[in-house]
Amino acid sequence: MPAFRLPNKTRRFASTSDPSVSIWVSEKFLYFTVGRFSMSFIPGTYLCVCVCVCVCVRVPGPAESLRSVFTWLGFKVKVLRDLTRAQMLSSMRELASRDHSWMDCVACVVLSHGLEGGVYGVDGKVVQLKELADFLNGVRCASLRGKPKLFFIQACQGNKREQAVPVLDNRPAPPEVNDQTDGPSSTGDHTQTDGPSSTGDHTQTDGPSSTGDHTQTDGPSSTGDHTQTSTGDPCSDAVEEWIPTSADFLTAMATTPSYLSMRDEDQGSWFIQSLCHNLVKLVPGGKDLARILTTVNKNVSKKSNRIGGRRQMPQHQTSLRTDLVFPVPEDPPPRLPTSP
């Protein structure tokens, strides 16, 4: 990845954690030459849309904490309240229609009730999460290609209550390891060889493939071959790389499929509480977002309600192709309600 050309008054440092990573620092830019998304210091180059849907979750804590934390991180925050299904889709359609060429990252936070794979509008109609994300994919929003698109969903995914179970150290003793030899393997050997495979041998070879080969080539495909050939981009003469349509998405859910999400009457949801606190705590230390969300998982999993000891397990899934590390804000972190 070539280094980005920066304005005057730039300095080059070696990363303290990884000497192979070069960091260019100026008054407005932070650019990592390998292994991370390019994220700038310019305020307003990130956009966060916070959708507070249902009146019953309109607790001052979560919305205000989210606004404070994401503003501190450099996001331009827009809060939308009490949207119907049609209004939610219209808002995402409008967001996708904008030119995001100067944006580094887009985040969408939804606070609502929900069910597995979807959230409710105030009219009781369901919006599938895939519907929301698809507005920002590589086909429908070209100016966000190669940029992180983040979704944080505070909603139940069902009616089940998460139980707590003990962790037991009952691991069996490790099995004996057989010595490996250079001689012929026994019957049923599933090894990799450089020669033609024998009957029944589930091997990978470097020889010619059998009929029905589903490989990728740079030349014309043979009959029945499900291949992709290298072609030029009809829209551009300078394509740097090809990426999947669904690349660079991250979706963080308050809970796992089929289960309820818990919230405190005063402080709001466990998930949003922990997310805000850990962003404030870990971003200054250079932690990437995936590690921060893993810490959120750990923190929330240890909480229990007053009645019945119910638990909650957040979950995130990602198609980010590299680490997402937010630049450390120059302003002091916002003051949040009591720690989760």
N, C-alpha and C positions, 0 to 999 in steps of 0.2 A: 504494500500500500504506500503510494508516494506521500511525502510530507506536504501538508497544506502550506501554501505561501502566505505568510502573515505580514501585518503592517510592521513599521519600524518599532524599535525598542522591544525586541523579542530576545529571549534567552533560552538556551537549551540545557536541560537537566537530564540526568539518568534517573530512572525510577528507583526508589529505595527498595522496593519489593521485588523488582525484576529488572536487572541491569540491561536486558535486551530491549526494553521499552524506552523509547525516547519521548520526552515530554517537552512541548514548546509552550512557553508561557508568555502572555502579553497582558495588557490591561483588560482585554475583552475576550480573549480566546483561550481555550484549552484544547489541544488536539493531540491525541495519542496516535503514533504512527503504526502501531500494530495492536491487534487484539481487543480493541474497544471501539464503541461508537464515538463519532466526533460530536462532542457536546460543547457549546460555547458558553461564555460568561455573560453574553448579552441578555439583559432582562427582556422578557417578552418573546424570546425565541422558542419557548415551550408554551403549549396551550393545555389547560386543564378545564374540562367541562364537567361540573358536578351536578348530577341530576338527582334532586330530592323529590321523590314521587309522591309518597303517601303521607297524609297528615299525621298518621299514628307514629311515624318515625321522624317527625320533625322535632327532634330534640336539639336544643342549641349547641350542645357539645360537639357532635360529629361534624356537622356542616361547618361550624366556625373553626374547629381544629384543622379540618381539611383545607379550608381557605388559607389559614395562617401558614401551615406547613408548605403547601404547594407554592404559595406566593414567595415564601422564604427561599425555596429551591429555584426560583426564577420563572415560574409558570405565570402566565396570564390566566387568571381564574374567572370563569363565568359560571354562575349558579342558576340553575333552572328548577323551578318548583312546581309540583302538582301537575305533571304532564299526563295526558291521555296516551294511549298507544300511538295514535296517529301523530300526536305532537312529538313524541319521542323519535319516531321514524323521520318526521319532517326536520327535526333539529339535527339528526345525524346526516341526513341528506344535504342540508345546508352546509354542515361542517365539511363534508366530503367535496363539495363544489368549490371550496376556497382554494386559492393558490398558497400552498404551504412550502414553497421553494426556500423561504428563509427561516422555516421552522426546523428545529432539531428533534422535537419529540411532541407527541400528542397523548394526553391521558384523559380517560373518561371514567368518572366515578358514579356509580348508581346506588342510591339508598332507597330501598323499597321492600315490599314483600315479594316472594317468588315461589317458584317450584323448580323442579329439576330442568335445567337448561333455559330457564326464562324468568322474567320479572313482570310484575303487574303494573299497568298504568292506573291512574285514579278512576278510570271508567271500568275497572275490573277485567280489562282485556289483556292478554298475555303478549309480550314481546320476546321473541326468542333471542338469546344472546348472540347467536350466529348472525341474526339479521342486523344487529348493531355493528358487529365487527366487520361484516361484509361490505359495509359502506366505505371502509377505509382500506380495502385490500388493493393489491397492485393494479388491478384492472380499473376499478371505479375511482381511485384517488391516486393518480400517477405521481403527484408532487410529494407523496409520503413514501414512495418506494425506497427501500433501504434505510428507513428511519423507524425508531421504536414507536409502537402503537400500544398503549397500556390501558387495560381495563381492570378496574377494582370494583367488585360487585358485593355489596352488603345486602344480602337477601337470603331467606331460607331456600333450601332446595328440596323440601319435603316436610313430612310431619313426624319422622322418627326422632327419638331423643338419643343422643350419643351417650353410651354407657362408659364407665371407667373400669378398666381391667388391670390387674397387677402384672408387673413385668417380673418373670421368674428366670433365674439363672440356672436353667436345666439343660444346657447345651451338652450333647454327647461328646465323648472323647473323639478326637479327629481320627479318621480311618488310616490304616497303614498305607504308605505310598509305595507302589511297586516300582522297582528299578526299571528305567527306560533303556532299551538296547537298540543297537543299529541293525539287528537282524530282522528277518521277516516277521510281520505281525500275525497274531492269531486270527481265526475266522471271525468275521464281523467287524474287522478293523475299519473305523471311519476316519482314515487319515488322508492327508493331502500328498499327492505324488506328482512327479513330472512326466510320468508315462501314461499310456492309456489305462483306463480303469477296468477292473475285472467285473464279472457278472455279480450284481448285488452289492458291489462296493459303492458306498455313498461318498465319493471323493470328488475333489476339484482338480482338474488337470490343466496343463498348458497346451494340450493338443487340440485338434479341431473339435468344436462342440457338436452335440447331437442335434437332430431335427427339432425345431420348435425353440431355438435359442432366442431368448428375450434380452439381447444385449444392445448396447449403444455403440454406434459406429459413426465415422465421419464420411463414409461413402454411401452409395446407393444401397438400400435394404434389399435382402433376398426375400423370396416368397414366404409369407407367413411370419416374417421377422418383425416383431413389434419394436422397432427402433426409433430413435430420434436422430435426425441428421442435423449437422451444423449449418445454419443458414444465417444470412445477414438480417439485421433489423431493418424493416422497410421504412421505419420512421426516423432513423438516425444513422449517421455515418460514423459515429464514435461511441459505440456501446462498450462500456468497461467490463460489465459482467451481466449474466442472466441470473435471476433469482426467482423462486417460486412465488406465485400470487399471494400465498398466505404467509410469507416470510415476515419475521420481525414483529410478531404479536406476542404480548404477554397478558394472560388473564388470571387475576388473583381472586379467588372466591372465598367468602367468609366461612363456608362449610363444605363438606363433601356431599355428593349426590344422595338424595333421599332424606337428608337430615336437617333439623332445625338450626337456626342461628340464634345465639343468645345476646341479650343486651341488658345493660344496667339502666335503671329508671332515671338516674341522675347523669351518668357519664356517657350513655349511649352504648353502641355495640362494642363487644370485646374486640372484634377484628379491626374496626376503624381506630379504636383506642390504641391498640398495639401497633398498628401500621404507622400512625402519626408519631408515636413515641420512638419507635425504632428508626424511622427516617431521620428524626432530629438527632438521635444518639449515634447512628452508624455512618451517615453520609460524611460527616467531617473526618472520619477515619478512612475514607476511600473504599468502603465496602460496596460491592456491586449489588444491584437490586435483587438478584436471585438469592444471594446470601442474606440480605435483609429480610426477605420474605420467609426464608427458612427459619430465621430467628423469630419472626412473627408466629409461625407455626408452633414453635417450641413454647413460646410464652402463652399463647392462647390455649394450647393443649393442657397446660398446668392449672388453668382456672376452673373453678366449679361453682355452680350456683348454690344458694343457701339451702334449697330444698331438694333432696334426692341426689345431690352430688353429680348433677348432669354436666357433661363435658362438651367440648366443641373442637373440631379439627379443620382448620382452614386448608385450602389446597390451591396451588397455582400450576398452570401449565404454560409452556412457552415455546415459541418458534424463533426467539431471538438467536441470531447467528453469532453473537459475540457478547462480551460483558457489557452491561449498561451501568456506568459509574457517573453519578451526577457531580459536576464541579462543586467544590466547597463554597458555600455562600460567604460573602464578606460580612454581611450583617449578622448580629447575634441571633441564635435560634429563638423561635417564639416560645412563650411560656404556655404550657399546656395544663389541663386539669391533672389531677393526681395520677401517679404512675399506674399502669395496668397491673 
